[in-house]
Amino acid sequence: MNRVGTTNAMSGLGEAFVSFALTGVIVTASFALAPTMSNAFGLDRNGFRALVLLPVRRDKVMFAKNLAFFPFAAVVTVIVMLLVKWILHVRWGVFLVGLLQMPTAYLLFSPICNFCSILMPYRLSEGTLKAQKPKAMVFVAAFGTLLITPIVLVPIVIPPALQLMFSIMHWLPWLPVNLLAALVILAGSAWLYRSLLPAQGRLLQRREQKILQEVTAEVE
């Protein structure tokens, strides 16, 4: 009986550490998207005029921008997660938690990128993601985003951390702590995102002429 208990405990510890590997994949994907998402209007260039003239609430514009980026983040993240699953022989239950953490990370990360897009926009060269002589403040904002991102994404580390703690302490081995915590944090992240979006829409409304000037200005 003790041997069985020890085996189950070791299995739980292994799954907890594997969950951290999947979480690392999700955090890395967020970092990779940071430069582009933090300048959501930069690729629009002259096309941003159409957004200015669009008769819709600006929070819906921001939501549409975030929604447009999500498939790119999701596809890349899921492919890498499947690779990790194959290499580490991750159970489908643990993989499901990783799938829940992915939108959680995106919902936590998007508001930061929205604020950067509204407050510090810059024009991108046509056909590239290279900035056309960005101002010094843009580099400061990009660096600041990279520093803040790990702090903002701390909540997605909570589910595997709880699973690890419960496994070490041998608490409720039958309880899917990882999954339950991931669901709660996903719900909280969705609430936070939805709460911030109207304020970001109002900020965009006030700043859109300045953004238009920045993303349409030709830099020699």
WOWO-V717845 format. One record per residue. N is the residue number from 1. PHI is phi in whole degrees, 0 to 359 (NA if undefined). D_LAST is the distance of its C-alpha to the last C-alpha in Angstrom with 2 decimals. Layout:
N,PHI,D_LAST  N,PHI,D_LAST
This chain:
1,NA,76.00  2,295,74.21  3,296,72.76  4,296,71.39  5,298,69.90  6,295,68.28  7,298,66.86  8,296,65.39  9,295,63.89  10,296,62.26  11,297,60.95  12,297,59.48  13,296,57.81  14,299,56.35  15,295,54.93  16,296,53.42  17,292,51.60  18,296,50.42  19,300,49.05  20,296,46.92  21,296,45.51  22,295,44.49  23,297,43.01  24,299,40.93  25,298,39.53  26,293,38.51  27,296,36.85  28,298,34.91  29,297,33.66  30,297,32.45  31,297,30.48  32,296,28.90  33,274,27.69  34,307,26.47  35,300,22.71  36,284,22.48  37,291,25.00  38,281,23.51  39,222,20.43  40,299,22.41  41,262,20.07  42,297,16.83  43,286,17.83  44,291,18.70  45,49,15.23  46,295,16.27  47,293,19.76  48,295,20.19  49,302,21.20  50,295,24.32  51,291,25.23  52,297,24.96  53,275,27.32  54,292,29.59  55,275,33.00  56,228,33.84  57,296,34.23  58,289,31.17  59,293,33.26  60,289,33.86  61,296,30.14  62,296,29.84  63,297,32.98  64,296,31.68  65,298,28.51  66,297,30.81  67,296,33.23  68,292,30.66  69,281,29.79  70,301,33.46  71,302,34.58  72,296,32.06  73,296,33.27  74,294,36.87  75,297,37.02  76,298,35.59  77,296,37.74  78,295,40.91  79,299,40.58  80,293,40.35  81,296,43.16  82,296,45.33  83,295,44.79  84,296,45.87  85,299,48.80  86,291,49.94  87,290,49.68  88,264,51.33  89,56,53.67  90,287,52.54  91,291,54.90  92,296,53.68  93,296,54.49  94,292,52.12  95,296,49.47  96,299,49.89  97,299,49.12  98,299,45.88  99,295,45.00  100,286,45.65  101,290,43.50  102,297,40.47  103,294,39.98  104,299,41.04  105,299,38.19  106,293,35.74  107,292,37.12  108,283,36.88  109,279,33.37  110,300,31.79  111,301,32.15  112,297,30.18  113,295,27.30  114,297,27.60  115,298,27.32  116,297,24.21  117,297,22.62  118,280,23.56  119,272,22.89  120,225,19.75  121,282,17.67  122,207,14.14  123,282,12.14  124,255,12.90  125,295,11.49  126,296,13.80  127,80,17.01  128,222,16.63  129,254,17.31  130,271,14.50  131,286,12.39  132,269,8.61  133,48,8.79  134,293,11.90  135,286,13.68  136,301,16.86  137,297,19.02  138,295,17.98  139,294,19.44  140,297,22.44  141,296,22.99  142,297,22.88  143,294,25.31  144,297,27.44  145,298,27.72  146,295,29.01  147,285,31.49  148,283,32.74  149,308,33.12  150,300,36.25  151,291,37.89  152,294,37.27  153,274,38.56  154,305,41.77  155,304,43.82  156,284,43.53  157,276,45.26  158,298,48.21  159,303,50.00  160,294,50.33  161,293,51.14  162,295,53.93  163,298,55.18  164,296,55.35  165,297,57.20  166,296,59.66  167,291,60.31  168,294,60.99  169,274,63.24  170,59,64.93  171,267,64.36  172,40,64.89  173,300,64.14  174,276,64.51  175,274,61.78  176,282,58.28  177,303,56.58  178,303,53.25  179,294,53.14  180,296,54.37  181,295,51.92  182,297,49.01  183,294,50.10  184,295,50.40  185,290,46.99  186,298,45.39  187,297,47.04  188,295,45.90  189,294,42.28  190,296,42.35  191,296,43.82  192,297,41.21  193,299,38.32  194,295,39.94  195,290,40.58  196,279,36.99  197,300,35.40  198,300,36.42  199,296,34.98  200,291,31.64  201,296,31.77  202,294,32.37  203,295,29.52  204,299,27.17  205,301,28.61  206,286,27.79  207,258,24.26  208,295,23.10  209,292,21.30  210,292,19.28  211,297,18.62  212,303,17.63  213,297,15.05  214,289,13.62  215,275,13.79  216,255,12.62  217,290,9.59  218,279,6.44  219,254,3.76  220,279,0.00
